[in-house]
Structure formats: C-alpha cells, structure tokens
C-alpha cells in the first residue's frame, strides 16, 4: 500500500521542513510513503525548505485558502495512486509520529476516515475563547450530521482511497466540518483517535479572529447541510409558516363566519395571507432544491467514476 501525506502550507518556512522530517518513512502495512506539500502562494522560503526536505511540491500562484489547498492535495494524492491519504498541518502543532496510529484502522479495513481528537479542554496553551468556539462548532456538526464527533476542527485526519474519491470540497475557506458532514451523508465509516497537539509559534494563518472564523465556518456548515438536506430544511420552514398562518387566521375566519366582516382583524388577515403565501413558496423552493440535489448526486457519481477509472 502507498501512503500520501498532504501538507498544506502558507508561509511556514520555519516549520515545514521539521514536519516533513518527522513523518515516519517506515510504517507497518505501508510499502511507500510520499509527502506532498501544497504551497498556497507563500511569499517566504516555504517551497525551497519543503523541496530540500524531500517533499513533492504543488504551488498556487496566489493564496487560495486552506480548503482549496486540501482539495488540490487530495487530488494530487489520488493521481499518484495513494491507497491511504493523511492530511496534516505545516506548523508543527501535530506530532507526525501519530500517523501509524492514525492510519491503522484504514489499513485493517475498519474505517474509511479517521479523525483525531485533540482533547481541547486539557490543552493549557489554547485560549479559552478558542476552546469554547471549538466545542460549539463541534456540537453543531454533531447535531447536523448525527455523528458523535469529538473534535470537528482538527485537520489531522486520514482517508482511504475510496473515501477520498467520494469527497468533493465546495468551500473556499475550511474543509474540516464540510468533509465530516459529507462523509456521514455518504454512509462512510468514521472512527476517531486521540492525538498530541502542540502550541503554535506565532499567529494562525487561518484564524485571524475568533469571530471571523466563526462566521465563515458557520456559513460553510450551513451551506453544506443545505446541499445535502434541502427538502428537509425548506419543507420544515415552509410547513411551519403555513401552520402559523392557519393559527393566526383562525380567529379571522371565525369572525368572518359570524359577522360577515374581517374587521377588526384586518392586520391579522394580512399577516395570515403573507405567511401562507411565503410558506407555500418555501415548500415549492424545497421541491426545486431537491431536484437540483438529485442532479448534484448524479454529477458526484460521474465524477467519482472518472476519478476511479483514471490512470493510477
């Protein structure tokens, strides 16, 4: 079996070489280890340090974002014939010596995807605000996906070739929550293992502020869920508005049957009409979105077959 370790990197000249050297080159069950660094438009010596350490480098001419780098790294690993793919960071926070433990469930055929749990509450170097944000995002992903994920934000994870072939990253910002939700909806087997997580030297390249990350990650989670459950979301919202319209309109109807007049409930009558019209439109929008979703599933199947049948 061949293992590809994908390392997205942006201005990580001080640590990318150390990360590459720390990756185990001999792992039970793995015949070959390839390291792919995806340079996301770095302006420092990240590329030369990665090449010096022996990694294959894919370069973006400009900064495209973590999700795009992850996607391109996954595609490159598949094209190179990887049977197992590990994604890690270039900032040396993850201990690459955990890779054998990470990929073991995939080698044994027990999992399609292996996530890691940093146990953030016990990390003395992580600020309280980030811990709370991490747990909140993880809770949301757990509720939406139905999978008991422990740490939805950890980017240190492993994929079988089949899992990687089935994943389609649509976000331009972060992939961590999106891939979990996708994997669950596509019936992939997911397991979790603990991992070490060191303090980062310097500021994060991805998280400029907690609120900015929360806003963009929240948008990613919401749109991903809508992509896979459009009818459920729109139908629930539409039916709720229609029922609310009926409840408010009941006394208007009762008064009209008794007196032959809508007055003095004209505002309620107007609100009832608005709720019924908007609710009906949302239900229809859900049906249209569900049809689009069916087309998307067909396109994903075609893309999967193209990837699978391409030359390894």
Protein Blocks (a to p, Z undefined) as FASTA:
>chain_A
ZZddddddehilkmmmmmmmmpcfbdghiabdcdddddehiablmlmmmmmnopacdddf
bdebjklmmmmmmmmmmmnopabdcdddfkomacfklmmmmmmmmmnopafbdcddehlm
lmmkbcfklmmmmmmmmmmmmmmnopacfblmbmbdcddfklmmmpccfbfkbmklmmmm
mmmmnopacddddddddddedjdfklmbfklmmmmmmmmmmmmmmmmmmmmmmmmmmmmm
mmmmmmmmmmmmmmmmmnopablclmmmmmmmmmmmmmmmmmmmmmmmmmmmmmmmmmmm
mmmmmmmmpcZZ
